[in-house]
């Protein structure tokens, strides 16, 4: 009788626990989709404003172009008249020459104004294209993140495939994690495991860079000592023995009692190098 009294509340509590994560994920998806819609509405508003400004600028360019054409036609007529009147008095020629010079000056000024307006139009177009490209990139990133698995699921899948020696799949999953969740603590672990796969494959250059990501961007993470050890090994494999020895000595100095320090001392012993730097080394 007692078990029957508690069976229904326990079942309801289990259902609520199972449903909670799914509700949290759906809430995050709705928030991300709302942000995407807001960005798209902003882009539409900016495009409408840009089109209106472009119309005004184009009208100014067309008006200036018509004025330039009229002045050019008038200039041509005056030049023709000047040629016909070459036999007239010098006073008449001077008058026409003055008018011609004035028109030339006006034409130069209009050309300068037209060039300035055209430059402003080109700058506005370039700026609008840059804004649209940035907003499109933000929307694409938001959409990609909205469709990405939750961080714990993605990390656990990557770690499972890493332990199962499914290197290609693990590389993709670790890379996706640091792409979608670059600021979490587990992102440092992902860089470390990427370095481990690259080291095993003999790609010491990329491995050194992955280990360095852990040291530079996640200095308080749990993989720092291991990353510094393997960075030193990678440098030695690349023929940069002095740099590798320096990394291993630094590791021993920072973590003298760690298992990584024991491995560093052993590697230095095999190289015939002291664990501590001596004067002149």
C-alpha positions as CSV (number, residue, x, y, z in Angstrom):
1,X,0.0,0.0,0.0
2,X,2.9,2.4,0.8
3,X,4.6,1.8,-2.5
4,X,1.4,2.5,-4.4
5,X,1.0,5.9,-2.6
6,X,4.5,7.0,-3.8
7,X,4.5,5.5,-7.2
8,X,2.6,8.3,-9.0
9,X,4.6,11.3,-7.5
10,X,7.9,9.5,-8.3
11,X,6.8,9.0,-11.9
12,X,5.8,12.6,-12.3
13,X,9.1,13.8,-10.8
14,X,11.1,11.6,-13.3
15,X,9.1,12.9,-16.2
16,X,9.9,16.5,-15.2
17,X,13.6,15.8,-14.8
18,X,13.7,14.2,-18.2
19,X,11.8,17.1,-19.8
20,X,13.9,19.9,-18.2
21,X,17.0,19.7,-20.5
22,X,14.9,19.5,-23.6
23,X,12.9,22.6,-22.5
24,X,16.2,24.5,-21.8
25,X,17.5,23.6,-25.3
26,X,14.3,24.7,-27.0
27,X,14.4,28.0,-25.0
28,X,17.9,28.7,-26.3
29,X,16.9,27.8,-29.8
30,X,14.0,30.3,-29.6
31,X,16.2,33.0,-28.3
32,X,18.8,32.5,-31.0
33,X,16.1,32.4,-33.7
34,X,14.7,35.7,-32.3
35,X,18.1,37.3,-32.5
36,X,18.4,36.1,-36.1
37,X,15.0,37.7,-37.0
38,X,16.0,41.0,-35.4
39,X,19.3,41.1,-37.4
40,X,17.4,40.4,-40.6
41,X,14.9,43.2,-39.8
42,X,17.8,45.6,-39.1
43,X,19.4,44.7,-42.5
44,X,16.0,45.3,-44.3
45,X,15.7,48.8,-42.6
46,X,19.3,49.7,-43.5
47,X,18.8,48.5,-47.1
48,X,15.7,50.7,-47.4
49,X,17.5,53.8,-46.0
50,X,20.5,53.1,-48.3
51,X,18.2,52.8,-51.3
52,X,16.7,56.2,-50.5
53,X,20.1,57.9,-50.1
54,X,21.3,56.2,-53.3
55,X,18.3,57.6,-55.2
56,X,19.1,61.2,-54.0
57,X,22.8,60.8,-54.9
58,X,21.9,59.4,-58.4
59,X,19.6,62.4,-59.1
60,X,22.5,64.7,-58.2
61,X,24.8,62.9,-60.5
62,X,22.3,63.0,-63.3
63,X,21.7,66.7,-62.8
64,X,25.4,67.5,-62.8
65,X,26.0,65.3,-65.8
66,X,23.2,67.2,-67.8
67,X,24.8,70.5,-66.7
68,X,28.2,69.4,-67.9
69,X,26.8,68.3,-71.2
70,X,25.1,71.7,-71.7
71,X,28.2,73.6,-70.9
72,X,30.3,71.3,-73.2
73,X,27.8,72.0,-76.0
74,X,27.9,75.7,-75.4
75,X,31.7,75.6,-75.3
76,X,31.8,73.8,-78.7
77,X,29.4,76.5,-80.1
78,X,31.6,79.3,-78.9
79,X,34.7,77.7,-80.2
80,X,33.1,77.4,-83.6
81,X,31.9,81.0,-83.5
82,X,35.4,82.1,-82.4
83,X,36.9,80.4,-85.4
84,X,34.4,82.1,-87.7
85,X,35.1,85.5,-86.2
86,X,38.9,85.3,-86.4
87,X,38.8,88.0,-89.1
88,X,36.8,90.5,-86.9
89,X,38.3,93.1,-84.6
90,X,40.7,92.2,-81.8
91,X,38.2,93.6,-79.3
92,X,35.5,91.1,-80.4
93,X,38.0,88.2,-80.2
94,X,39.1,89.2,-76.7
95,X,35.5,89.2,-75.6
96,X,34.9,85.8,-77.0
97,X,38.1,84.5,-75.5
98,X,37.1,85.8,-72.1
99,X,33.7,84.1,-72.3
100,X,35.4,80.9,-73.5
101,X,37.8,81.0,-70.5
102,X,34.9,81.6,-68.1
103,X,33.1,78.6,-69.5
104,X,36.2,76.5,-69.3
105,X,36.6,77.4,-65.6
106,X,32.9,76.6,-65.0
107,X,33.3,73.3,-66.7
108,X,36.3,72.4,-64.6
109,X,34.4,73.2,-61.4
110,X,31.4,71.1,-62.4
111,X,33.7,68.2,-63.3
112,X,35.3,68.5,-59.9
113,X,31.9,68.5,-58.2
114,X,30.8,65.5,-60.2
115,X,33.9,63.6,-59.3
116,X,33.4,64.4,-55.6
117,X,29.8,63.2,-55.7
118,X,30.7,60.1,-57.6
119,X,33.4,59.3,-54.9
120,X,30.9,59.8,-52.1
121,X,28.5,57.4,-53.9
122,X,31.2,54.8,-54.2
123,X,32.2,55.1,-50.6
124,X,28.5,54.7,-49.5
125,X,28.2,51.6,-51.6
126,X,31.4,50.1,-50.2
127,X,30.3,50.9,-46.7
128,X,26.8,49.4,-47.2
129,X,28.4,46.2,-48.7
130,X,30.7,45.9,-45.7
131,X,27.8,46.3,-43.2
132,X,25.7,43.8,-45.1
133,X,28.6,41.3,-45.3
134,X,29.2,41.6,-41.5
135,X,25.6,41.2,-40.6
136,X,25.3,38.2,-43.0
137,X,28.3,36.6,-41.3
138,X,26.7,37.3,-37.8
139,X,23.4,35.7,-39.0
140,X,25.2,32.7,-40.4
141,X,27.1,32.3,-37.2
142,X,23.9,32.6,-35.1
143,X,22.1,30.0,-37.3
144,X,25.1,27.6,-37.2
145,X,25.2,27.9,-33.4
146,X,21.5,27.4,-33.1
147,X,21.8,24.1,-35.0
148,X,24.9,23.0,-33.1
149,X,24.6,20.3,-30.4
150,X,24.8,21.3,-26.8
151,X,28.4,21.8,-25.6
152,X,28.4,18.8,-23.2
153,X,27.0,16.5,-25.8
154,X,29.5,17.7,-28.5
155,X,32.4,17.4,-26.1
156,X,31.5,13.9,-24.9
157,X,31.0,12.7,-28.4
158,X,34.4,14.0,-29.4
159,X,36.1,12.4,-26.4
160,X,34.4,9.1,-27.1
161,X,35.5,9.1,-30.7
162,X,39.0,10.1,-29.6
163,X,39.2,7.2,-27.2
164,X,37.9,4.9,-29.9
165,X,40.7,6.0,-32.3
166,X,38.2,7.5,-34.7
167,X,40.6,10.4,-35.4
168,X,39.0,12.0,-38.3
169,X,35.6,12.2,-36.6
170,X,37.2,13.3,-33.3
171,X,39.1,16.1,-35.1
172,X,35.9,17.4,-36.7
173,X,34.0,17.3,-33.3
174,X,36.8,19.0,-31.3
175,X,37.1,21.6,-34.1
176,X,33.3,22.2,-34.0
177,X,33.4,22.6,-30.2
178,X,36.1,25.4,-30.3
179,X,34.3,27.0,-33.2
180,X,30.9,27.2,-31.4
181,X,32.0,27.4,-27.8
182,X,35.5,29.0,-27.9
183,X,35.3,30.6,-24.4
184,X,34.4,27.6,-22.3
185,X,36.9,25.7,-20.0
186,X,36.5,22.6,-22.2
187,X,37.7,24.4,-25.3
188,X,41.3,24.2,-23.8
189,X,40.9,20.4,-23.5
190,X,39.7,20.3,-27.1
191,X,42.9,22.0,-28.3
192,X,45.0,19.6,-26.3
193,X,43.3,16.5,-27.8
194,X,43.6,18.0,-31.3
195,X,47.3,18.4,-30.6
196,X,47.5,14.7,-29.4
197,X,46.0,13.5,-32.6
198,X,48.3,15.6,-34.7
199,X,51.3,14.5,-32.7
200,X,50.4,10.8,-33.2
201,X,50.1,11.4,-36.9
202,X,53.6,13.0,-37.0
203,X,52.2,16.5,-37.8
204,X,54.4,18.1,-35.2
205,X,54.1,21.7,-36.6
206,X,50.3,21.8,-36.1
207,X,50.6,19.8,-32.8
208,X,52.9,22.5,-31.4
209,X,50.4,25.2,-32.4
210,X,47.5,23.3,-30.8
211,X,49.4,22.8,-27.5
212,X,50.4,26.5,-27.6
213,X,46.7,27.5,-27.8
214,X,46.2,25.7,-24.5
215,X,49.1,27.6,-22.9
216,X,48.3,31.0,-24.3
217,X,44.5,31.1,-24.0
218,X,43.7,28.6,-21.1
219,X,46.6,29.1,-18.6
220,X,44.5,27.9,-15.7
221,X,43.1,24.8,-17.4
222,X,43.7,21.2,-16.4
223,X,45.8,20.4,-19.4
224,X,48.4,23.1,-19.1
225,X,51.2,20.9,-17.7
226,X,50.5,18.2,-20.3
227,X,50.3,20.7,-23.1
228,X,53.7,22.2,-22.2
229,X,55.3,18.8,-22.0
230,X,54.0,17.8,-25.4
231,X,54.9,21.2,-26.9
232,X,58.5,20.6,-25.8
233,X,58.4,17.1,-27.4
234,X,57.0,18.6,-30.6
235,X,59.7,21.2,-30.8
236,X,62.4,18.6,-30.3
237,X,60.8,16.5,-33.1
238,X,60.9,19.6,-35.4
239,X,64.6,19.9,-34.8
240,X,64.3,22.9,-32.5
241,X,66.0,21.2,-29.6
242,X,67.0,24.4,-27.8
243,X,63.4,25.6,-27.7
244,X,62.2,22.2,-26.7
245,X,64.7,21.9,-23.9
246,X,63.6,25.4,-22.7
247,X,59.9,24.4,-22.6
248,X,60.7,21.2,-20.6
249,X,62.9,23.1,-18.1
250,X,60.1,25.6,-17.7
251,X,57.7,22.8,-17.0
252,X,59.9,21.3,-14.4
253,X,60.3,24.6,-12.7
254,X,56.5,25.3,-12.6
255,X,55.3,21.8,-11.7
256,X,58.3,20.0,-10.1
257,X,56.4,17.2,-8.5
258,X,54.0,16.5,-11.4
259,X,54.1,13.3,-13.6
260,X,54.8,15.6,-16.5
261,X,57.9,16.8,-14.8
262,X,59.1,13.2,-14.4
263,X,58.6,12.6,-18.1
264,X,60.4,15.9,-18.9
265,X,63.4,14.9,-16.8
266,X,63.6,11.5,-18.5
267,X,63.5,13.1,-22.0
268,X,66.3,15.6,-21.0
269,X,68.4,12.7,-19.6
270,X,68.1,10.9,-22.9
271,X,69.2,14.0,-24.7
272,X,72.2,14.3,-22.4
273,X,70.9,17.7,-21.1
274,X,70.7,18.9,-17.5
275,X,67.2,19.5,-16.1
276,X,68.2,22.9,-14.8
277,X,69.9,25.5,-16.9
278,X,73.6,26.1,-16.0
279,X,75.6,29.3,-16.4
280,X,76.4,29.8,-20.1
281,X,73.7,27.4,-21.4
